[in-house]
Amino acid sequence: MTYQQVLDWMFAQLPMYQRQGQTAFKKDLTNIIALCDELDNPQKKFKTIHVGGTNGKGSTSHMIASILQEAGYKVGLYTSPHLKNFTERIRINGEEITKESVVTFIEKNKVFLEEQGLSFFEMTVGMALEEFANQKVDIAIIEVGLGGRLDSTNIIMPEVSVITNIGLDHTQFLGETLPEIAFEKAGIIKKNIPVVIGERQKETEKVFITKAEECNAPIAFASDEEKNYRTDLLGDYQKNNVTTTVIAIQQLKGFTVTEENIKKGLLNVVKNTNLKGRWQVLQEYPKVICDTAHNKEGLFYTLEQLKKENYKQLHIVLGVVSDKNLNEVLPMFPKKATYYFCKPNIPRGLSAEELKEQAKVFSLKGEVFCSVNEAFEKSRVLASKEDVIYVGGSTFVVAEIL
C-alpha cells in the first residue's frame, strides 16, 4: 500500500470524530486494550505524562515536550487533530513519524484492525505507542483526544496527569454541565499519581478533589500560583498554560530539569515541537492572525486579545463545525468587523449560508464564500495595510490556510 492508500483506508474505517462527529465516539476501552495486547503492550515500555482538559491541552503538551527536550531527553509527543498532515500527530523531538512507519504499522496490523473494528483514533493511538516504544523514547507526552475516562489514550499509566481546565465543549458526549464534563476529564487521575489541575474553577474543583482523594493522588491547582516565564507562543491565554506546564514539570520525578531548561523550553516551543495555529501571525501589513480557538472559553481569551490590536478595519474569516452552540459563541464576536463566512471542508462543517443567518441575529455582517481559501483571498484583496485579518472559529478553518 502507498502512504495515501493507507490514509484513505484509515479515514474510511469507523467514522472519525473530527470529521463525522458523534457516531465516532466509542464508550469504552476494549478496543485499545485489545490492540495494545496485540502489539505486546508498547505503553509499558516508556514513561508518559497525560494531558487532558477542554482548552490549552495541545499548547501545554507542546510546552512540556519542549522543556524536556531542552533537558536532553528523547521526547515523544502525541496530539490531535492534525492541521495539515496526519504525521503531525506523532512526533519525537519535534520530528514527525515517517510515512514509511505509518504504512508499515497498518500493513502489519491490518487484519487485526479490521477484525476488531478499530476506529481511526484507536489505531492512531496504537501506532503512536508502538512508534515511541520502537524509538526508545525517554518519555512521551500524550494528549487526550476527547474527555478522558473513556478516551483511548487512557490506557497509559503516567508519571503525572494534567487537566488544564473545564469548559462546555463536546457536550453531546461528555455531559451538559461543567461538573459532568469534569467527571469525564477526571478519569485520567490514577492511583498514587500526582495530578495538576490548570485552573481552579468553583463548579469543578470538588469533582477533582474527590477523585484525587479516592485515588490517593497528590493534587495541585496551578492557578493558585503564578509563574512568570516568557514563551514564544504569542497568545495572552498562554500565561495559564505556562503555569500549568511548569508545575507539571515540578511534579515529575526521576528526570533532571533545570531552571535554564524551563526558560529555554518555553521560549523555543515552536522551534522544538513545530506547533502551529496558536495566535500565529502569518504576515504583517495587513497583519494576518490565525487561531484554533473554537469554543466559548477559548474564544473569550482570543477575542479579548484581538481587541488590543491596532487597526483601521477588522476582517474576520469565520467558519465553524455544526455541533457548536452558536448562541454562546457568536455574541462574543465584534460587531464592527467585516465577516467572510465559509465552511471548513469536512462533513461536520456548518454551511456558510447557515452561519451567516445565525450571525445576522447578533449583528455580525458579511458575505458567504464557497471555501475557506476563497474567503481568505477576498479578505486579503479588500484589506488595506493598516487593517487586521483574523482567521478562526475552527481548527479546520485554520488548517486550510496554513
N, C-alpha and C positions, 0 to 999 in steps of 0.2 A: 504493500500500500504506500502511496505517496503521503507526504505530510498533509496536503489539502484533503485527500480522501479520508485520512484518519480524523481530521477535524470535522468534516462533513458527517462522518459516521457518529462521532461523539455527540455533535449537536442534534443529531436525529434520534438519539436514544431518548429515554423517558424525558418528557418536556423539561427544559431547563428553566429554573425560576426566573433568571434575569430576563429571558425572552418571553416566557409564557405566563408567568405569574403563579397563581395559587395551585394549579394542578401539579406543579413540580415539587411541592413541599411534602417531604416524607416525615411520617410521625414517629419513627423510631430509628435505632442504630443497628438493626440486624444486618443490613447490607454492608455497612462499613466494617463491622466486626468480622463478617464472613470474608470480605476482601482482604483485610489485614491478616487473617489466619492463612489465607491462600498465599499471601506474599511473605509468610514467615515473620509476621508482626514487626515491620520496619520501625514502627513508632517507639519500640522499646530499645532501639539501638543508638539513640542520641537524646540529648536533653532539649526541653522546649519551654517557651513562655507562651501562654494562651491569652489572646487579646480579643475581648468582646465589647459590646456597647452599641448604642444607636448611632452616635456621631463621633468622629475622631479616631475610630479604631484603626483605620488604614494609616493615617498620619502617625499615630502613636506606634504602630507596628514598625513603620519605616524608621522612626527616630530611635527606637530601641535597637533595631538591627544596626543602624549607623554607628551608634555608640560602641556596640560590641565589636564591630569591625575595626573601629579605631583602637580598641584594646587588643587587637591582634588575633581575634578568633575567626574561625571559619563559620560563617553565619548563614543559615537557610532562612528564607522569607517566603511565606505562603500567604497570598492576599487574593481578594476577589471584589468585584469583577475586574476583567482587564479593560483597558481603554482601547488599545489598537490591536495588540497581538496576544493570542492565547498564552504564549510563553511568558508573558509578564507575571503570570500568577505564581510561578515557581522560580525563585532566584537564589543564587548562592553568591555572597559578597557582591551583590548588585548585578551579576551576570545571569541572564535568563537561561532556563533549561534549553538544551539544543533541540531542534526539530527532530533530529535522529532519535534522541531519547524518548520523545513523545511517541514517535512511530513504533519504536521497539517495545515500549510498555504496552501499547494497545495490541500490537500483533501477538505478543507473548501471552496476553491475558484475555484476548477477545472472546474465546469460547466461554470462559468463566463469567465474564462481564455480561454476555448475552443471556446465558442460562440463569444467572442470578437476577437479571433485570435491573442493573445498577443505573442510577441517574447520572447525568453529566457531572454534577457536583461531587457525587460519591467517588466516581472513578478518578476525578481530578485530585481529590484529597489523597486517595491511594497512591496515585502517581507521584505526588509531592513527597509523601512519606518515604516511598521507595527511593526516590532520587536523593533525598537527604541522607538516607542510610547508606546508599551506594557510594556517595561522595564523601562520606565520613565527616559530616559537619560536627562542629563542637556543640552547637546549639541552633535550634530553629525557632523563629518567631511565627506563630500560627494564628492567623486572623480568623475569627469565627465567620461563617457565611451568613447565617440567619438565626437569630435567637441565641441558643447556647446549649440548653439542656439536651435537645434532640438533634443538634447540628452534627454533621458527620465528623467535624474536627474534634468533637468531644471524646474521641477515643484515646486522646493523649493524656498522660499524667505529667503535668508541667511542674517546673520549679517555682513558678509564680503565675497566678491568674490575674488578669487585669480587666476591669469593666469600666469603660470610660464614662458613660452617662446613660440616662434612660430618656427616650423621647417617644412620641406616638408615631411609630412608623411600622409598616407591615402588620397592622392591627388585625388583618384577616387571618393571620397565623398565630400571632403571639399574644393576643388579648386586647381588649378595648381600653384598659386603664393602665396608668403607669405602674401600679403595684403588680398587675398581672404580667406585664412585659418584664418587669424586674425579676419576677419569679423565674421566667424562662431564661433570662440572661444569667441569673444566679446559679443556674445549673452547671456552670463551669467551675464553681467553687468546689475544691476537692479536700478530702480529709488531710488535715495537718499541713496543707499547702498554703503559704501566705497569699492573700488577695488584696489588690489595690483597687479601690473604687475612685474613679476620677473626680466625680462631683457628688457632694453630699446634698441630696435633694430630700426635702421633708416627706414627700409622698413615697419614697422608695427606700430610705436608709434602714427602716425597720426590717424590710424583706432581706436585705443583705446581712444585717447584723444577726438576725435569726438563723439564716443559713450558715453563716460563718461559725456561729456557736455550735450548731448541730455537727459541723464538720471539724470542730476544734481547729479552725483555720484562723491564724492571726490576720486581722483586718486593719487596713489603713485607708483613711479618706484623704486623697491628695489635696482636695480643695481646702483642707484645714491648714495647709502650709502654703507658702509662696516661694517659688524657685525662680529667680531672675536670671535666666540664661538667654542669650541671643540664639536665634535659629535662622537658617536660610529659607525656611518656609514662611511666606510673607503674610499670611492671613493673621489678623489680630486674634482670631479664635485659637491660634496655635499656642497661646500662653497656657491655656488649660492643659493641652496635650503635653507640653514641655514638663510641667509639674508632675503630671501622671507618670510620664516616662522616667524622670529622674528618681521618683520614689520607687517605681518598679525595679529599676537597676539597683537601688539601695537594698531592696528585699532579696536580691538574687545572691545565693550563697555558692561558694566554690568557684567563682570567677573573679579575677582581679581587674577592677576598673578604676582608673584614677580620675581625679577631678579634671585633668587635662583631656582625657579620653571623652569625658562627658561634654566638655566645652567644644572640642573639635567635632565630635559626633553630631551634635546639634547644629553646628554651623555648616556641615557638609552632607546633609541628608540627601539632597538631590544628586550630588556627585557620587555618593557611596551607594545609593539604592535606586537611583533613577526614577524617583517619584514624580508624577505629573498631575496636573489638573487641580492643584490646591492653590487658589488665588494666584494662578500662573499668569504673568504678564507676557503676552505674546509679541507685542510691539509697542512703540511709543509713537505719538503724532499721526493719527489718533491713537490714544492708549487703548489696547485691547486686553481685557482681563477675562479669563475663564475660571470657573469654579464648579466643582461637582456637587456642592450643597444641594439637597433635593427634598428636605423635609423642614417642618416649621422651626425646629431648634437650630438646625444647621444654617438655614437661610437667615435666621434672625441675626447671627453674627456677621454673615457675609454682606447682607444688605445694610447693616449698620456701618460696616467699613466702606461700602460704596458711597454712603453719604459724605464721607470725609474726602472723597476725590474732588479735585477742581476740574470743572469742565464748562463749556458753553452749552452743550446739549448732551443728554444721555441717551444712548441707543441700547436697547435690550433685546438680544436674540434669545427667545424663550421657547422651550419645548418640555413636555412632561410625560410621565407614563400614566396610564389610565387608572391606576389604583391610588393615586394621590388625592387627599382631601383638599380640593382647591379652595373651598370656603375658608380654610385655615391659612393657606399659603398665599393666595393672591392679594388679600388686603395688605400684606406686608410690602408689596412692591410699590415703587414710587409712581405717582400719577403723572408727574411731569417728565415722562420719558417717551421716546418713540419705540413702539414694540414691533418686533418681527417674529410673528408666530410660526412655529414649524413643528413637525412631528419627528421624533427620533426614529430611525429606520429599524425598528424591531416590532414584533407583533403587539407587544404591550403598549406601544406608543399611543398617546391620545391624539386624535386628529386635530390639525391646526385650526380647522373651522370651529370645532367644539371649544378649543382653548380660547379662541378669540371671543366667542359668545359669552363664555363664563367670565373672561377678563373684563368684558364690557360692563358687567354688573358692578365691578369695582373701579370703573372709570379708567381702565387701562386701555389705551387706544393704539391700534396699529394695523398692519396688513398681514395677510396669510401668504405663506410661501410653500412651494411643493416639497422642499427639502431643507435640511439644516444648512447645507452649504449655500443654497440659493439665498436663504435668509441672511446668512453671514456676509456673503458677497455684496448684497444690496446695502447692508449696513455700512460696509466699507466704502461703497460708492458715495453714499449720502453724508457720511461723517466728515466734518472738517478736522483740521489738525488739532484744534482746541477741544474736540469732543472726546467722550469716553464710550467705548463699546463694551458691554458686559454680555458674556455668553454663558448660559446656565439653565437651571431648572431640573437637569437630569445628568447623571454620569454619561448617559448615552448620547446626549447632545454634545457635550464636551468632547467625547471620543471622536465624533465625526469631523471636528475642525482641527484636531491636533495632527 
